[in-house]
Every structure is written in structure tokens, then in C-alpha cells.
Amino acid sequence: MLVLARWRGDRVGMLVMLTTLACEAFADALKLGLRPDPAVYVARFLEWARPRSDNRAD
């Protein structure tokens, strides 16, 4: 979880960075002739970064 450590205190910045990487990966898949599912990219790049449910601050 080095990404979480690097972006500690800047969750918005981290999510912007992850969204940018997801979009780049999606575009690369299209260039390769693949038919990527956008929901899969969202899940892979962003869903794990949701706020913790234990209500602790980042």
C-alpha cells in the first residue's frame, strides 16, 4: 500500500492520479483493439481506495 502512504492526507489528489491512470490504461486497451469494460477499470483502479469504514482519518 505504498500508494496510500505516498498520498496520505491528499485522498482527492490520489483519486485524481488513479483516475488518470485508469483512463490511460483504458485508452491503451482500445488502441490494442481490445473491448475493455469501463466498470472493470473503475473497480481495479479506484474501488480499493474508498475511505475505510472504521471512521479513522487518513
mmCIF file as Biopython writes it, N, C-alpha, C and O atoms, coordinates in Angstrom:
data_model
#
loop_
_atom_site.group_PDB
_atom_site.id
_atom_site.type_symbol
_atom_site.label_atom_id
_atom_site.label_alt_id
_atom_site.label_comp_id
_atom_site.label_asym_id
_atom_site.label_entity_id
_atom_site.label_seq_id
_atom_site.pdbx_PDB_ins_code
_atom_site.Cartn_x
_atom_site.Cartn_y
_atom_site.Cartn_z
_atom_site.occupancy
_atom_site.B_iso_or_equiv
_atom_site.auth_seq_id
_atom_site.auth_asym_id
_atom_site.pdbx_PDB_model_num
ATOM 1   N N  . MET A ? 1  ? 0.812   -1.195 0.000   1.0 0.0 1  A 1 
ATOM 2   C CA . MET A ? 1  ? 0.000   0.000  0.000   1.0 0.0 1  A 1 
ATOM 3   C C  . MET A ? 1  ? 0.861   1.267  0.000   1.0 0.0 1  A 1 
ATOM 4   O O  . MET A ? 1  ? 0.577   2.231  0.711   1.0 0.0 1  A 1 
ATOM 5   N N  . LEU A ? 2  ? 1.893   1.239  -0.797  1.0 0.0 2  A 1 
ATOM 6   C CA . LEU A ? 2  ? 2.753   2.411  -0.908  1.0 0.0 2  A 1 
ATOM 7   C C  . LEU A ? 2  ? 2.007   3.613  -1.463  1.0 0.0 2  A 1 
ATOM 8   O O  . LEU A ? 2  ? 2.324   4.756  -1.133  1.0 0.0 2  A 1 
ATOM 9   N N  . VAL A ? 3  ? 1.021   3.353  -2.302  1.0 0.0 3  A 1 
ATOM 10  C CA . VAL A ? 3  ? 0.237   4.462  -2.857  1.0 0.0 3  A 1 
ATOM 11  C C  . VAL A ? 3  ? -0.473  5.210  -1.738  1.0 0.0 3  A 1 
ATOM 12  O O  . VAL A ? 3  ? -0.478  6.441  -1.723  1.0 0.0 3  A 1 
ATOM 13  N N  . LEU A ? 4  ? -1.072  4.480  -0.803  1.0 0.0 4  A 1 
ATOM 14  C CA . LEU A ? 4  ? -1.759  5.127  0.313   1.0 0.0 4  A 1 
ATOM 15  C C  . LEU A ? 4  ? -0.789  5.925  1.174   1.0 0.0 4  A 1 
ATOM 16  O O  . LEU A ? 4  ? -1.116  7.022  1.626   1.0 0.0 4  A 1 
ATOM 17  N N  . ALA A ? 5  ? 0.397   5.382  1.402   1.0 0.0 5  A 1 
ATOM 18  C CA . ALA A ? 5  ? 1.389   6.099  2.200   1.0 0.0 5  A 1 
ATOM 19  C C  . ALA A ? 5  ? 1.844   7.367  1.481   1.0 0.0 5  A 1 
ATOM 20  O O  . ALA A ? 5  ? 1.977   8.424  2.098   1.0 0.0 5  A 1 
ATOM 21  N N  . ARG A ? 6  ? 2.081   7.256  0.188   1.0 0.0 6  A 1 
ATOM 22  C CA . ARG A ? 6  ? 2.543   8.411  -0.606  1.0 0.0 6  A 1 
ATOM 23  C C  . ARG A ? 6  ? 1.510   9.532  -0.621  1.0 0.0 6  A 1 
ATOM 24  O O  . ARG A ? 6  ? 1.873   10.708 -0.583  1.0 0.0 6  A 1 
ATOM 25  N N  . TRP A ? 7  ? 0.236   9.183  -0.675  1.0 0.0 7  A 1 
ATOM 26  C CA . TRP A ? 7  ? -0.829  10.176 -0.804  1.0 0.0 7  A 1 
ATOM 27  C C  . TRP A ? 7  ? -1.563  10.444 0.509   1.0 0.0 7  A 1 
ATOM 28  O O  . TRP A ? 7  ? -2.629  11.059 0.499   1.0 0.0 7  A 1 
ATOM 29  N N  . ARG A ? 8  ? -1.018  10.000 1.622   1.0 0.0 8  A 1 
ATOM 30  C CA . ARG A ? 8  ? -1.662  10.219 2.925   1.0 0.0 8  A 1 
ATOM 31  C C  . ARG A ? 8  ? -1.969  11.706 3.104   1.0 0.0 8  A 1 
ATOM 32  O O  . ARG A ? 8  ? -1.096  12.554 2.918   1.0 0.0 8  A 1 
ATOM 33  N N  . GLY A ? 9  ? -3.193  12.007 3.460   1.0 0.0 9  A 1 
ATOM 34  C CA . GLY A ? 9  ? -3.597  13.392 3.660   1.0 0.0 9  A 1 
ATOM 35  C C  . GLY A ? 9  ? -4.067  14.084 2.393   1.0 0.0 9  A 1 
ATOM 36  O O  . GLY A ? 9  ? -4.515  15.230 2.449   1.0 0.0 9  A 1 
ATOM 37  N N  . ASP A ? 10 ? -3.973  13.415 1.257   1.0 0.0 10 A 1 
ATOM 38  C CA . ASP A ? 10 ? -4.419  14.011 -0.015  1.0 0.0 10 A 1 
ATOM 39  C C  . ASP A ? 10 ? -5.195  12.971 -0.809  1.0 0.0 10 A 1 
ATOM 40  O O  . ASP A ? 10 ? -4.799  12.596 -1.913  1.0 0.0 10 A 1 
ATOM 41  N N  . ARG A ? 11 ? -6.295  12.512 -0.244  1.0 0.0 11 A 1 
ATOM 42  C CA . ARG A ? 11 ? -7.108  11.484 -0.892  1.0 0.0 11 A 1 
ATOM 43  C C  . ARG A ? 11 ? -7.614  11.964 -2.255  1.0 0.0 11 A 1 
ATOM 44  O O  . ARG A ? 11 ? -7.650  11.184 -3.207  1.0 0.0 11 A 1 
ATOM 45  N N  . VAL A ? 12 ? -8.002  13.225 -2.357  1.0 0.0 12 A 1 
ATOM 46  C CA . VAL A ? 12 ? -8.500  13.742 -3.634  1.0 0.0 12 A 1 
ATOM 47  C C  . VAL A ? 12 ? -7.402  13.667 -4.690  1.0 0.0 12 A 1 
ATOM 48  O O  . VAL A ? 12 ? -7.647  13.235 -5.817  1.0 0.0 12 A 1 
ATOM 49  N N  . GLY A ? 13 ? -6.204  14.085 -4.328  1.0 0.0 13 A 1 
ATOM 50  C CA . GLY A ? 13 ? -5.085  14.000 -5.265  1.0 0.0 13 A 1 
ATOM 51  C C  . GLY A ? 13 ? -4.811  12.570 -5.698  1.0 0.0 13 A 1 
ATOM 52  O O  . GLY A ? 13 ? -4.549  12.302 -6.870  1.0 0.0 13 A 1 
ATOM 53  N N  . MET A ? 14 ? -4.874  11.649 -4.733  1.0 0.0 14 A 1 
ATOM 54  C CA . MET A ? 14 ? -4.649  10.238 -5.049  1.0 0.0 14 A 1 
ATOM 55  C C  . MET A ? 14 ? -5.714  9.727  -6.019  1.0 0.0 14 A 1 
ATOM 56  O O  . MET A ? 14 ? -5.392  9.026  -6.978  1.0 0.0 14 A 1 
ATOM 57  N N  . LEU A ? 15 ? -6.969  10.069 -5.777  1.0 0.0 15 A 1 
ATOM 58  C CA . LEU A ? 15 ? -8.039  9.597  -6.654  1.0 0.0 15 A 1 
ATOM 59  C C  . LEU A ? 15 ? -7.938  10.210 -8.049  1.0 0.0 15 A 1 
ATOM 60  O O  . LEU A ? 15 ? -8.258  9.552  -9.040  1.0 0.0 15 A 1 
ATOM 61  N N  . VAL A ? 16 ? -7.496  11.465 -8.133  1.0 0.0 16 A 1 
ATOM 62  C CA . VAL A ? 16 ? -7.275  12.083 -9.449  1.0 0.0 16 A 1 
ATOM 63  C C  . VAL A ? 16 ? -6.174  11.332 -10.190 1.0 0.0 16 A 1 
ATOM 64  O O  . VAL A ? 16 ? -6.310  11.033 -11.376 1.0 0.0 16 A 1 
ATOM 65  N N  . MET A ? 17 ? -5.082  11.028 -9.486  1.0 0.0 17 A 1 
ATOM 66  C CA . MET A ? 17 ? -3.981  10.290 -10.106 1.0 0.0 17 A 1 
ATOM 67  C C  . MET A ? 17 ? -4.441  8.908  -10.562 1.0 0.0 17 A 1 
ATOM 68  O O  . MET A ? 17 ? -4.131  8.489  -11.677 1.0 0.0 17 A 1 
ATOM 69  N N  . LEU A ? 18 ? -5.181  8.194  -9.704  1.0 0.0 18 A 1 
ATOM 70  C CA . LEU A ? 18 ? -5.659  6.862  -10.068 1.0 0.0 18 A 1 
ATOM 71  C C  . LEU A ? 18 ? -6.644  6.915  -11.232 1.0 0.0 18 A 1 
ATOM 72  O O  . LEU A ? 18 ? -6.631  6.039  -12.096 1.0 0.0 18 A 1 
ATOM 73  N N  . THR A ? 19 ? -7.494  7.931  -11.258 1.0 0.0 19 A 1 
ATOM 74  C CA . THR A ? 19 ? -8.434  8.087  -12.372 1.0 0.0 19 A 1 
ATOM 75  C C  . THR A ? 19 ? -7.684  8.335  -13.674 1.0 0.0 19 A 1 
ATOM 76  O O  . THR A ? 19 ? -8.043  7.785  -14.715 1.0 0.0 19 A 1 
ATOM 77  N N  . THR A ? 20 ? -6.652  9.155  -13.618 1.0 0.0 20 A 1 
ATOM 78  C CA . THR A ? 20 ? -5.832  9.423  -14.806 1.0 0.0 20 A 1 
ATOM 79  C C  . THR A ? 20 ? -5.189  8.137  -15.307 1.0 0.0 20 A 1 
ATOM 80  O O  . THR A ? 20 ? -5.191  7.867  -16.508 1.0 0.0 20 A 1 
ATOM 81  N N  . LEU A ? 21 ? -4.638  7.341  -14.389 1.0 0.0 21 A 1 
ATOM 82  C CA . LEU A ? 21 ? -4.018  6.077  -14.794 1.0 0.0 21 A 1 
ATOM 83  C C  . LEU A ? 21 ? -5.045  5.103  -15.371 1.0 0.0 21 A 1 
ATOM 84  O O  . LEU A ? 21 ? -4.750  4.384  -16.325 1.0 0.0 21 A 1 
ATOM 85  N N  . ALA A ? 22 ? -6.243  5.078  -14.800 1.0 0.0 22 A 1 
ATOM 86  C CA . ALA A ? 22 ? -7.298  4.197  -15.319 1.0 0.0 22 A 1 
ATOM 87  C C  . ALA A ? 22 ? -7.686  4.612  -16.735 1.0 0.0 22 A 1 
ATOM 88  O O  . ALA A ? 22 ? -7.879  3.762  -17.603 1.0 0.0 22 A 1 
ATOM 89  N N  . CYS A ? 23 ? -7.799  5.912  -16.965 1.0 0.0 23 A 1 
ATOM 90  C CA . CYS A ? 23 ? -8.146  6.394  -18.309 1.0 0.0 23 A 1 
ATOM 91  C C  . CYS A ? 23 ? -7.056  6.060  -19.315 1.0 0.0 23 A 1 
ATOM 92  O O  . CYS A ? 23 ? -7.350  5.677  -20.447 1.0 0.0 23 A 1 
ATOM 93  N N  . GLU A ? 24 ? -5.799  6.204  -18.910 1.0 0.0 24 A 1 
ATOM 94  C CA . GLU A ? 24 ? -4.689  5.864  -19.796 1.0 0.0 24 A 1 
ATOM 95  C C  . GLU A ? 24 ? -4.691  4.367  -20.116 1.0 0.0 24 A 1 
ATOM 96  O O  . GLU A ? 24 ? -4.470  3.976  -21.262 1.0 0.0 24 A 1 
ATOM 97  N N  . ALA A ? 25 ? -4.937  3.540  -19.115 1.0 0.0 25 A 1 
ATOM 98  C CA . ALA A ? 25 ? -4.969  2.090  -19.334 1.0 0.0 25 A 1 
ATOM 99  C C  . ALA A ? 25 ? -6.132  1.718  -20.258 1.0 0.0 25 A 1 
ATOM 100 O O  . ALA A ? 25 ? -5.989  0.860  -21.129 1.0 0.0 25 A 1 
ATOM 101 N N  . PHE A ? 26 ? -7.270  2.360  -20.066 1.0 0.0 26 A 1 
ATOM 102 C CA . PHE A ? 26 ? -8.433  2.107  -20.905 1.0 0.0 26 A 1 
ATOM 103 C C  . PHE A ? 26 ? -8.122  2.487  -22.359 1.0 0.0 26 A 1 
ATOM 104 O O  . PHE A ? 26 ? -8.426  1.734  -23.285 1.0 0.0 26 A 1 
ATOM 105 N N  . ALA A ? 27 ? -7.517  3.658  -22.544 1.0 0.0 27 A 1 
ATOM 106 C CA . ALA A ? 27 ? -7.154  4.107  -23.898 1.0 0.0 27 A 1 
ATOM 107 C C  . ALA A ? 27 ? -6.145  3.155  -24.531 1.0 0.0 27 A 1 
ATOM 108 O O  . ALA A ? 27 ? -6.248  2.847  -25.718 1.0 0.0 27 A 1 
ATOM 109 N N  . ASP A ? 28 ? -5.178  2.687  -23.758 1.0 0.0 28 A 1 
ATOM 110 C CA . ASP A ? 28 ? -4.195  1.731  -24.277 1.0 0.0 28 A 1 
ATOM 111 C C  . ASP A ? 28 ? -4.877  0.435  -24.720 1.0 0.0 28 A 1 
ATOM 112 O O  . ASP A ? 28 ? -4.534  -0.125 -25.762 1.0 0.0 28 A 1 
ATOM 113 N N  . ALA A ? 29 ? -5.836  -0.036 -23.933 1.0 0.0 29 A 1 
ATOM 114 C CA . ALA A ? 29 ? -6.564  -1.255 -24.293 1.0 0.0 29 A 1 
ATOM 115 C C  . ALA A ? 29 ? -7.316  -1.067 -25.603 1.0 0.0 29 A 1 
ATOM 116 O O  . ALA A ? 29 ? -7.336  -1.964 -26.446 1.0 0.0 29 A 1 
ATOM 117 N N  . LEU A ? 30 ? -7.936  0.100  -25.776 1.0 0.0 30 A 1 
ATOM 118 C CA . LEU A ? 30 ? -8.646  0.379  -27.029 1.0 0.0 30 A 1 
ATOM 119 C C  . LEU A ? 30 ? -7.684  0.389  -28.217 1.0 0.0 30 A 1 
ATOM 120 O O  . LEU A ? 30 ? -8.001  -0.140 -29.282 1.0 0.0 30 A 1 
ATOM 121 N N  . LYS A ? 31 ? -6.504  0.995  -28.030 1.0 0.0 31 A 1 
ATOM 122 C CA . LYS A ? 31 ? -5.503  1.043  -29.096 1.0 0.0 31 A 1 
ATOM 123 C C  . LYS A ? 31 ? -5.031  -0.350 -29.499 1.0 0.0 31 A 1 
ATOM 124 O O  . LYS A ? 31 ? -4.651  -0.586 -30.645 1.0 0.0 31 A 1 
ATOM 125 N N  . LEU A ? 32 ? -5.064  -1.258 -28.543 1.0 0.0 32 A 1 
ATOM 126 C CA . LEU A ? 32 ? -4.655  -2.638 -28.823 1.0 0.0 32 A 1 
ATOM 127 C C  . LEU A ? 32 ? -5.776  -3.452 -29.465 1.0 0.0 32 A 1 
ATOM 128 O O  . LEU A ? 32 ? -5.610  -4.636 -29.758 1.0 0.0 32 A 1 
ATOM 129 N N  . GLY A ? 33 ? -6.914  -2.803 -29.680 1.0 0.0 33 A 1 
ATOM 130 C CA . GLY A ? 33 ? -8.036  -3.494 -30.307 1.0 0.0 33 A 1 
ATOM 131 C C  . GLY A ? 33 ? -8.900  -4.275 -29.334 1.0 0.0 33 A 1 
ATOM 132 O O  . GLY A ? 33 ? -9.758  -5.053 -29.751 1.0 0.0 33 A 1 
ATOM 133 N N  . LEU A ? 34 ? -8.685  -4.075 -28.049 1.0 0.0 34 A 1 
ATOM 134 C CA . LEU A ? 34 ? -9.492  -4.754 -27.047 1.0 0.0 34 A 1 
ATOM 135 C C  . LEU A ? 34 ? -10.807 -4.007 -26.832 1.0 0.0 34 A 1 
ATOM 136 O O  . LEU A ? 34 ? -10.953 -2.855 -27.241 1.0 0.0 34 A 1 
ATOM 137 N N  . ARG A ? 35 ? -11.738 -4.663 -26.201 1.0 0.0 35 A 1 
ATOM 138 C CA . ARG A ? 35 ? -13.021 -4.034 -25.885 1.0 0.0 35 A 1 
ATOM 139 C C  . ARG A ? 35 ? -13.179 -4.012 -24.358 1.0 0.0 35 A 1 
ATOM 140 O O  . ARG A ? 35 ? -13.926 -4.809 -23.790 1.0 0.0 35 A 1 
ATOM 141 N N  . PRO A ? 36 ? -12.470 -3.096 -23.711 1.0 0.0 36 A 1 
ATOM 142 C CA . PRO A ? 36 ? -12.467 -3.081 -22.251 1.0 0.0 36 A 1 
ATOM 143 C C  . PRO A ? 36 ? -13.816 -2.653 -21.667 1.0 0.0 36 A 1 
ATOM 144 O O  . PRO A ? 36 ? -14.560 -1.878 -22.268 1.0 0.0 36 A 1 
ATOM 145 N N  . ASP A ? 37 ? -14.098 -3.175 -20.495 1.0 0.0 37 A 1 
ATOM 146 C CA . ASP A ? 37 ? -15.306 -2.819 -19.753 1.0 0.0 37 A 1 
ATOM 147 C C  . ASP A ? 37 ? -14.944 -1.692 -18.785 1.0 0.0 37 A 1 
ATOM 148 O O  . ASP A ? 37 ? -14.134 -1.905 -17.882 1.0 0.0 37 A 1 
ATOM 149 N N  . PRO A ? 38 ? -15.520 -0.500 -18.949 1.0 0.0 38 A 1 
ATOM 150 C CA . PRO A ? 38 ? -15.166 0.617  -18.074 1.0 0.0 38 A 1 
ATOM 151 C C  . PRO A ? 38 ? -15.366 0.304  -16.591 1.0 0.0 38 A 1 
ATOM 152 O O  . PRO A ? 38 ? -14.587 0.764  -15.756 1.0 0.0 38 A 1 
ATOM 153 N N  . ALA A ? 39 ? -16.386 -0.461 -16.259 1.0 0.0 39 A 1 
ATOM 154 C CA . ALA A ? 39 ? -16.646 -0.792 -14.852 1.0 0.0 39 A 1 
ATOM 155 C C  . ALA A ? 39 ? -15.493 -1.590 -14.252 1.0 0.0 39 A 1 
ATOM 156 O O  . ALA A ? 39 ? -15.176 -1.438 -13.072 1.0 0.0 39 A 1 
ATOM 157 N N  . VAL A ? 40 ? -14.876 -2.427 -15.053 1.0 0.0 40 A 1 
ATOM 158 C CA . VAL A ? 40 ? -13.739 -3.215 -14.565 1.0 0.0 40 A 1 
ATOM 159 C C  . VAL A ? 40 ? -12.562 -2.293 -14.245 1.0 0.0 40 A 1 
ATOM 160 O O  . VAL A ? 40 ? -11.863 -2.490 -13.251 1.0 0.0 40 A 1 
ATOM 161 N N  . TYR A ? 41 ? -12.351 -1.296 -15.084 1.0 0.0 41 A 1 
ATOM 162 C CA . TYR A ? 41 ? -11.260 -0.361 -14.835 1.0 0.0 41 A 1 
ATOM 163 C C  . TYR A ? 41 ? -11.519 0.478  -13.589 1.0 0.0 41 A 1 
ATOM 164 O O  . TYR A ? 41 ? -10.598 0.732  -12.812 1.0 0.0 41 A 1 
ATOM 165 N N  . VAL A ? 42 ? -12.739 0.902  -13.394 1.0 0.0 42 A 1 
ATOM 166 C CA . VAL A ? 42 ? -13.082 1.652  -12.180 1.0 0.0 42 A 1 
ATOM 167 C C  . VAL A ? 42 ? -12.822 0.777  -10.960 1.0 0.0 42 A 1 
ATOM 168 O O  . VAL A ? 42 ? -12.211 1.226  -9.991  1.0 0.0 42 A 1 
ATOM 169 N N  . ALA A ? 43 ? -13.279 -0.455 -11.004 1.0 0.0 43 A 1 
ATOM 170 C CA . ALA A ? 43 ? -13.087 -1.354 -9.863  1.0 0.0 43 A 1 
ATOM 171 C C  . ALA A ? 43 ? -11.600 -1.580 -9.597  1.0 0.0 43 A 1 
ATOM 172 O O  . ALA A ? 43 ? -11.154 -1.533 -8.451  1.0 0.0 43 A 1 
ATOM 173 N N  . ARG A ? 44 ? -10.857 -1.819 -10.635 1.0 0.0 44 A 1 
ATOM 174 C CA . ARG A ? 44 ? -9.436  -2.147 -10.471 1.0 0.0 44 A 1 
ATOM 175 C C  . ARG A ? 44 ? -8.621  -0.969 -9.952  1.0 0.0 44 A 1 
ATOM 176 O O  . ARG A ? 44 ? -7.729  -1.149 -9.123  1.0 0.0 44 A 1 
ATOM 177 N N  . PHE A ? 45 ? -8.920  0.227  -10.431 1.0 0.0 45 A 1 
ATOM 178 C CA . PHE A ? 45 ? -8.104  1.381  -10.093 1.0 0.0 45 A 1 
ATOM 179 C C  . PHE A ? 45 ? -8.629  2.194  -8.920  1.0 0.0 45 A 1 
ATOM 180 O O  . PHE A ? 45 ? -7.843  2.844  -8.230  1.0 0.0 45 A 1 
ATOM 181 N N  . LEU A ? 46 ? -9.933  2.176  -8.676  1.0 0.0 46 A 1 
ATOM 182 C CA . LEU A ? 46 ? -10.478 3.113  -7.697  1.0 0.0 46 A 1 
ATOM 183 C C  . LEU A ? 46 ? -11.192 2.510  -6.501  1.0 0.0 46 A 1 
ATOM 184 O O  . LEU A ? 46 ? -11.117 3.066  -5.405  1.0 0.0 46 A 1 
ATOM 185 N N  . GLU A ? 47 ? -11.874 1.401  -6.673  1.0 0.0 47 A 1 
ATOM 186 C CA . GLU A ? 47 ? -12.714 0.917  -5.582  1.0 0.0 47 A 1 
ATOM 187 C C  . GLU A ? 47 ? -11.933 0.563  -4.331  1.0 0.0 47 A 1 
ATOM 188 O O  . GLU A ? 47 ? -12.450 0.748  -3.229  1.0 0.0 47 A 1 
ATOM 189 N N  . TRP A ? 48 ? -10.727 0.068  -4.449  1.0 0.0 48 A 1 
ATOM 190 C CA . TRP A ? 48 ? -9.937  -0.297 -3.279  1.0 0.0 48 A 1 
ATOM 191 C C  . TRP A ? 48 ? -9.559  0.929  -2.462  1.0 0.0 48 A 1 
ATOM 192 O O  . TRP A ? 48 ? -9.228  0.804  -1.283  1.0 0.0 48 A 1 
ATOM 193 N N  . ALA A ? 49 ? -9.602  2.117  -3.070  1.0 0.0 49 A 1 
ATOM 194 C CA . ALA A ? 49 ? -9.164  3.346  -2.400  1.0 0.0 49 A 1 
ATOM 195 C C  . ALA A ? 49 ? -10.299 4.062  -1.676  1.0 0.0 49 A 1 
ATOM 196 O O  . ALA A ? 49 ? -10.140 5.206  -1.249  1.0 0.0 49 A 1 
ATOM 197 N N  . ARG A ? 50 ? -11.433 3.399  -1.539  1.0 0.0 50 A 1 
ATOM 198 C CA . ARG A ? 50 ? -12.537 4.019  -0.802  1.0 0.0 50 A 1 
ATOM 199 C C  . ARG A ? 50 ? -12.136 4.273  0.649   1.0 0.0 50 A 1 
ATOM 200 O O  . ARG A ? 50 ? -11.289 3.573  1.202   1.0 0.0 50 A 1 
ATOM 201 N N  . PRO A ? 51 ? -12.748 5.271  1.249   1.0 0.0 51 A 1 
ATOM 202 C CA . PRO A ? 51 ? -12.445 5.533  2.670   1.0 0.0 51 A 1 
ATOM 203 C C  . PRO A ? 51 ? -12.736 4.297  3.515   1.0 0.0 51 A 1 
ATOM 204 O O  . PRO A ? 51 ? -13.666 3.538  3.240   1.0 0.0 51 A 1 
ATOM 205 N N  . ARG A ? 52 ? -11.924 4.116  4.542   1.0 0.0 52 A 1 
ATOM 206 C CA . ARG A ? 52 ? -12.124 2.979  5.442   1.0 0.0 52 A 1 
ATOM 207 C C  . ARG A ? 52 ? -13.398 3.156  6.232   1.0 0.0 52 A 1 
ATOM 208 O O  . ARG A ? 52 ? -13.805 4.278  6.534   1.0 0.0 52 A 1 
ATOM 209 N N  . SER A ? 53 ? -14.026 2.045  6.564   1.0 0.0 53 A 1 
ATOM 210 C CA . SER A ? 53 ? -15.288 2.087  7.293   1.0 0.0 53 A 1 
ATOM 211 C C  . SER A ? 53 ? -15.092 2.229  8.804   1.0 0.0 53 A 1 
ATOM 212 O O  . SER A ? 53 ? -16.066 2.343  9.548   1.0 0.0 53 A 1 
ATOM 213 N N  . ASP A ? 54 ? -13.839 2.224  9.257   1.0 0.0 54 A 1 
ATOM 214 C CA . ASP A ? 54 ? -13.605 2.334  10.696  1.0 0.0 54 A 1 
ATOM 215 C C  . ASP A ? 54 ? -13.580 3.788  11.175  1.0 0.0 54 A 1 
ATOM 216 O O  . ASP A ? 54 ? -13.293 4.063  12.339  1.0 0.0 54 A 1 
ATOM 217 N N  . ASN A ? 55 ? -13.893 4.732  10.240  1.0 0.0 55 A 1 
ATOM 218 C CA . ASN A ? 55 ? -14.023 6.160  10.548  1.0 0.0 55 A 1 
ATOM 219 C C  . ASN A ? 55 ? -12.717 6.812  11.012  1.0 0.0 55 A 1 
ATOM 220 O O  . ASN A ? 55 ? -12.749 7.891  11.604  1.0 0.0 55 A 1 
ATOM 221 N N  . ARG A ? 56 ? -11.583 6.183  10.755  1.0 0.0 56 A 1 
ATOM 222 C CA . ARG A ? 56 ? -10.309 6.810  11.080  1.0 0.0 56 A 1 
ATOM 223 C C  . ARG A ? 56 ? -9.938  7.766  9.978   1.0 0.0 56 A 1 
ATOM 224 O O  . ARG A ? 56 ? -10.199 7.502  8.804   1.0 0.0 56 A 1 
ATOM 225 N N  . ALA A ? 57 ? -9.335  8.871  10.343  1.0 0.0 57 A 1 
ATOM 226 C CA . ALA A ? 57 ? -8.895  9.854  9.353   1.0 0.0 57 A 1 
ATOM 227 C C  . ALA A ? 57 ? -7.668  9.322  8.621   1.0 0.0 57 A 1 
ATOM 228 O O  . ALA A ? 57 ? -6.904  8.517  9.153   1.0 0.0 57 A 1 
ATOM 229 N N  . ASP A ? 58 ? -7.501  9.791  7.395   1.0 0.0 58 A 1 
ATOM 230 C CA . ASP A ? 58 ? -6.322  9.392  6.622   1.0 0.0 58 A 1 
ATOM 231 C C  . ASP A ? 58 ? -5.115  10.134 7.097   1.0 0.0 58 A 1 
ATOM 232 O O  . ASP A ? 58 ? -4.021  9.935  6.569   1.0 0.0 58 A 1 
#
